[in-house]
Amino acid sequence: MVKQQKWQWQEPGRAWKGAGLYHITLTIPDRQPLLGTLDIPEGDPTKTVVRRTPLGNSLVNCLLDIPNHHPEVQVLHFCLMPDHLHAVLYVRRTMPTGIKGMVRGFWQGVKKLGRASSVSPNDIRSNHQEGLENRNRQEGTLGLREATLGLEAFAEGLKGQMSDEAYYNLPSVFTEMPFIRPMGRKTQLPNTIRYIDMNPQRLATKRLKPGFFRVQQGIVIGERSYDGVGNTTLLIAGRFMPVHVRSIWVKAAEHGDSQALREYKNGCVLSARKGVVMVSPFISADEKQVMQVLLNEQHFFILLADNGFRDYFKPSDALFDACAAGRVLILSPWPYNVEKRKISREECVALNEMAEEICHQLERDRD
């Protein structure tokens, strides 16, 4: 059993070739729902299932077939969505070509499925019927209709039925190689599996409550413009308060005097319980603790993000649930930067100043 095996985690310098865990994501770039349809029984997101299309079913079969070609690889977990596939692969030992080579081979295989799914059987029947009948008689392969029912078999025979130029001109659907992320901490496995398993429910929630997850641009507060996701009606709430834990309190707590720090954090929570909307980037560990209490007790707050919103953005974990319930608004003063990894000190200072600026401006607008 897999659970009884000793996991091998990525070590520095061993990523891509060594044993370990890898999170693979394959996406249809234009986000067409070609792999499945979302079914939300009784309008309940927790009951959501994805009904696979023939292409989606064949894609899963191709994924599960990987260990037959690479015995050192185990498909540990996966989730098929209407427009993308998530999978966690466990590589037991060092691979000769590395995980990238293996995933590239998988990608080439699914591109055949994508080309086959884009072909109309009637077009093939009219243009290639004679050659297909001869091929079937000689090799005993499936007829056109039967081959179409099994997309994998149909894909295998498609190239032989068409000229190379016509075949490679077919849309492949999967035009981008899967994204590969090595997993280097033990907590990443359960977190990644939970994230993958929640994908259908979160997509259903976004469809049922699109207003809270649509990126809204040009939200003007004072003289500054923000992009936002969440409940914008929080901007007309009665009272606002910034959450900014000062370094002097933290340093004092490190030397045994934690009273000021404790009183400030408790004061933030008590204010939230009275209906005050808390505003902060929640950067430091102590500020994150305050935000966690706000989430646990289901209070309203505005979160300032250090990066903008990519296409199809969705908050993660508890923040997603709070967004769906209309308890949070996420604002960003900056556009999305795909290369951004860490927040700078200058950005921290700027965001904290913006939090205070937002509170003062909204209080002024209320009066």
C-alpha positions in Angstrom: 0.0 0.0 0.0 1.2 3.5 -0.8 0.5 4.8 2.7 3.0 2.3 4.2 5.8 3.5 2.0 8.4 5.9 3.2 8.0 9.2 1.3 11.0 10.7 -0.3 10.9 14.5 -0.4 12.8 16.8 -2.8 16.2 17.9 -1.7 18.1 20.9 -3.0 19.5 20.3 -6.4 17.5 17.1 -7.0 14.4 18.6 -8.4 13.3 17.3 -11.8 15.4 14.1 -11.8 15.2 12.7 -8.3 12.6 10.7 -6.4 9.9 12.8 -4.9 6.4 14.2 -5.3 5.3 16.4 -8.2 2.1 18.4 -8.8 1.2 18.4 -12.5 -1.4 20.7 -14.1 -2.5 20.4 -17.7 -4.8 23.2 -19.0 -6.7 24.0 -22.1 -5.3 27.5 -22.7 -8.6 29.1 -23.9 -10.5 27.5 -21.0 -13.0 25.7 -23.2 -14.9 23.1 -21.1 -13.9 20.2 -23.4 -13.0 17.7 -20.7 -16.2 17.6 -18.7 -19.3 19.4 -17.5 -20.1 20.6 -14.0 -23.1 19.0 -12.3 -24.3 20.8 -9.2 -27.2 18.6 -7.7 -29.8 20.7 -5.9 -27.6 23.8 -6.2 -25.4 22.5 -3.5 -21.7 23.0 -4.2 -20.6 20.3 -1.8 -22.3 17.7 -4.0 -20.6 18.9 -7.2 -19.3 16.3 -9.7 -17.6 16.6 -13.1 -19.2 14.5 -15.8 -16.4 13.5 -18.2 -16.6 14.0 -21.9 -15.0 11.4 -24.2 -11.9 13.5 -24.4 -11.8 13.9 -20.6 -12.2 10.2 -20.0 -9.5 9.4 -22.5 -7.2 12.0 -20.9 -7.7 10.3 -17.5 -7.0 6.9 -19.1 -3.7 8.3 -20.6 -2.7 9.6 -17.2 -3.4 6.3 -15.4 -1.4 4.5 -18.1 1.8 6.4 -17.2 3.1 3.6 -14.8 2.9 1.1 -17.6 5.5 3.1 -19.4 7.4 4.4 -16.4 7.2 1.8 -13.5 9.0 4.1 -11.2 6.1 6.6 -11.3 2.8 6.2 -9.4 -0.3 8.4 -10.0 -1.1 9.2 -6.4 -4.0 11.5 -6.9 -5.9 13.4 -9.6 -8.9 15.6 -10.3 -10.4 16.3 -13.8 -12.0 19.7 -14.2 -14.0 20.9 -17.3 -10.9 22.7 -18.7 -7.9 21.3 -16.8 -6.4 18.3 -15.1 -4.6 18.2 -11.7 -2.4 15.2 -10.8 0.1 14.3 -8.0 2.8 11.9 -9.2 5.0 10.0 -6.9 8.4 9.2 -8.4 10.0 6.3 -6.4 13.5 6.6 -7.7 15.7 8.7 -10.0 14.4 8.7 -13.5 16.8 8.4 -16.5 15.3 11.3 -18.4 13.8 13.1 -15.4 10.2 14.1 -14.7 10.2 16.8 -17.4 11.0 14.2 -20.1 8.3 11.9 -18.8 5.7 14.7 -18.7 6.6 15.8 -22.2 5.9 12.2 -23.4 2.5 12.3 -21.7 1.8 15.6 -23.3 2.6 14.3 -26.8 0.2 11.5 -26.1 -2.7 13.7 -25.1 -2.1 16.0 -28.0 -3.1 13.1 -30.2 -6.3 12.8 -28.3 -6.9 16.5 -28.7 -6.4 16.3 -32.4 -8.8 13.3 -32.7 -11.4 15.1 -30.6 -11.4 18.0 -33.0 -12.2 15.9 -36.1 -15.7 15.4 -37.3 -16.4 11.7 -38.1 -18.5 12.7 -41.1 -15.6 14.7 -42.6 -13.4 11.7 -42.2 -15.9 9.3 -43.6 -16.3 11.4 -46.8 -12.6 12.1 -47.3 -11.0 8.9 -46.1 -13.6 6.2 -46.3 -12.0 4.1 -49.0 -8.5 4.1 -47.3 -10.1 3.4 -43.9 -12.0 0.4 -45.2 -8.9 -1.0 -46.8 -7.0 -0.5 -43.6 -9.7 -2.2 -41.6 -9.8 -5.2 -43.9 -6.0 -5.6 -43.8 -5.4 -5.0 -40.1 -8.7 -6.0 -38.6 -8.9 -2.6 -36.8 -12.2 -1.0 -35.6 -14.5 0.6 -38.1 -15.0 4.4 -38.0 -18.0 4.5 -35.8 -16.6 2.0 -33.2 -13.2 3.8 -33.3 -14.9 7.1 -32.7 -16.5 5.7 -29.6 -13.1 4.9 -28.2 -11.1 8.1 -28.7 -7.8 6.4 -27.9 -8.2 3.9 -30.7 -9.5 6.5 -33.0 -6.5 8.7 -32.3 -4.1 5.9 -33.0 -5.5 5.4 -36.5 -6.1 9.0 -37.3 -2.6 9.9 -38.6 -2.6 7.0 -41.0 -5.9 8.2 -42.5 -4.7 11.7 -43.2 -1.7 13.3 -44.9 1.0 14.6 -42.4 0.2 18.2 -43.3 -3.5 17.7 -42.7 -2.9 15.8 -39.5 -0.5 18.4 -38.0 -2.9 21.2 -39.0 -5.6 19.8 -36.8 -6.1 21.8 -33.5 -4.2 19.9 -30.8 -6.3 21.5 -27.9 -3.4 20.9 -25.5 -1.0 23.5 -26.9 0.9 24.2 -23.7 3.1 21.6 -21.9 1.8 20.7 -18.4 3.0 22.8 -15.5 5.3 20.8 -13.1 5.8 21.8 -9.5 8.1 19.7 -7.3 6.9 19.4 -3.7 9.6 19.9 -1.1 7.8 19.9 2.3 5.7 17.2 3.9 2.8 19.6 4.5 2.5 20.2 0.8 1.1 16.7 0.1 -2.1 17.0 2.2 -2.5 20.7 1.3 -2.2 19.9 -2.4 -4.6 17.0 -2.3 -7.1 19.1 -0.4 -6.7 21.9 -2.9 -7.2 19.5 -5.8 -10.3 17.8 -4.2 -11.9 21.2 -3.5 -11.6 22.4 -7.2 -15.1 21.2 -8.3 -16.8 22.6 -5.2 -15.1 26.0 -5.6 -15.9 26.3 -9.3 -19.5 25.5 -8.5 -19.5 28.2 -5.8 -18.0 30.7 -8.2 -20.7 29.9 -10.7 -23.5 30.2 -8.2 -22.1 33.5 -6.8 -20.3 35.1 -9.7 -20.4 38.6 -8.3 -18.1 37.8 -5.3 -15.4 36.3 -7.5 -15.4 38.5 -10.6 -12.4 40.8 -10.8 -13.7 44.4 -10.5 -11.4 47.1 -11.9 -11.2 50.8 -11.1 -12.5 50.8 -7.5 -11.6 54.4 -6.6 -11.0 55.2 -2.9 -9.8 58.7 -2.4 -7.2 59.4 -5.1 -6.2 55.8 -5.6 -7.6 53.1 -7.8 -7.7 49.4 -6.9 -8.8 46.1 -8.5 -10.9 44.0 -6.2 -12.5 40.6 -5.7 -15.2 40.1 -3.1 -18.0 42.1 -1.5 -17.6 45.7 -2.5 -20.6 46.7 -0.3 -18.1 46.5 2.6 -16.8 49.9 1.4 -20.0 51.5 2.7 -20.0 49.9 6.1 -20.2 52.2 9.1 -16.8 52.0 10.8 -13.3 50.9 9.7 -10.0 50.2 11.5 -6.5 49.3 10.2 -4.7 46.3 11.6 -1.0 47.1 11.9 1.1 45.4 14.5 4.1 47.7 15.3 7.6 46.3 15.5 8.1 47.9 18.9 5.4 45.7 20.4 6.9 42.6 18.8 10.4 43.4 20.1 9.1 44.1 23.6 7.2 40.7 23.5 10.5 39.0 22.5 12.0 40.3 25.7 9.1 39.1 27.9 6.8 42.2 27.8 3.9 41.0 25.7 1.1 43.1 27.3 1.0 45.8 24.6 1.0 43.3 21.8 -1.6 41.2 23.4 -3.9 44.1 24.2 -3.6 45.5 20.6 -4.5 42.2 19.0 -7.3 41.6 21.5 -8.6 45.2 20.8 -8.7 44.4 17.0 -10.8 41.4 17.6 -13.1 43.2 20.1 -13.6 45.9 17.5 -14.5 43.4 14.8 -17.0 41.8 17.2 -18.7 45.2 17.4 -19.1 45.4 13.6 -16.0 47.4 12.7 -14.5 46.4 9.3 -10.8 45.6 9.8 -8.5 46.7 7.0 -5.0 45.4 6.5 -2.5 43.6 4.2 -2.1 41.1 7.2 1.6 40.6 6.5 3.3 39.8 9.8 2.7 36.6 11.8 0.8 38.5 14.5 -1.4 40.2 11.9 -2.1 36.9 10.3 -3.2 35.6 13.7 -5.7 38.4 13.9 -7.0 37.6 10.4 -7.4 33.9 11.4 -9.6 34.9 14.3 -11.6 37.1 11.9 -12.1 34.1 9.6 -12.9 31.7 12.4 -15.5 34.1 14.0 -16.8 35.1 10.6 -16.2 38.9 10.8 -16.0 41.3 7.9 -12.6 42.6 6.7 -10.7 44.1 3.8 -7.5 42.5 2.7 -4.9 44.4 0.8 -2.9 42.1 -1.6 0.6 42.7 -2.7 -0.1 41.4 -6.2 -3.0 41.9 -8.7 -5.4 39.3 -9.9 -4.6 36.8 -12.7 -7.3 35.4 -15.0 -9.6 33.0 -13.2 -8.3 34.1 -9.8 -9.8 32.5 -6.8 -8.9 32.9 -3.1 -7.5 29.9 -1.3 -8.9 27.8 1.6 -10.8 29.7 4.3 -10.4 33.0 2.4 -12.4 31.4 -0.4 -15.3 30.5 1.9 -15.3 34.0 3.4 -15.4 35.5 0.0 -18.3 33.3 -1.0 -20.2 34.4 2.1 -19.6 38.1 1.3 -17.4 38.7 4.4 -14.3 39.8 2.7 -13.1 42.2 0.0 -9.6 41.8 -1.5 -8.1 44.9 -3.0 -4.8 45.4 -4.9 -3.3 48.7 -6.1 -1.0 46.9 -8.5 -1.5 44.8 -11.7 -0.8 41.1 -11.6 2.9 40.2 -12.0 3.5 36.5 -12.9 7.1 36.7 -11.8 6.4 38.1 -8.3 7.4 35.7 -5.5 8.1 37.8 -2.4 6.9 41.0 -1.0 9.5 43.8 -0.4 9.8 46.0 2.6 8.8 49.0 0.6 5.6 47.3 -0.5 4.9 46.3 3.1 5.2 49.9 4.2 3.1 51.1 1.3 0.3 48.7 1.9 0.1 49.5 5.6 -0.1 53.2 4.7 -2.9 52.4 2.2 -4.8 50.5 4.9 -4.8 53.6 7.1 -5.6 55.8 4.1 -8.6 53.6 3.2 -10.0 53.8 6.7 -9.6 57.6 6.9 -11.1 58.1 3.5 -14.1 55.8 4.0 -14.8 57.3 7.4 -14.7 60.7 5.8 -17.0 59.7 3.0 -19.5 58.3 5.6 -19.6 61.6 7.5 
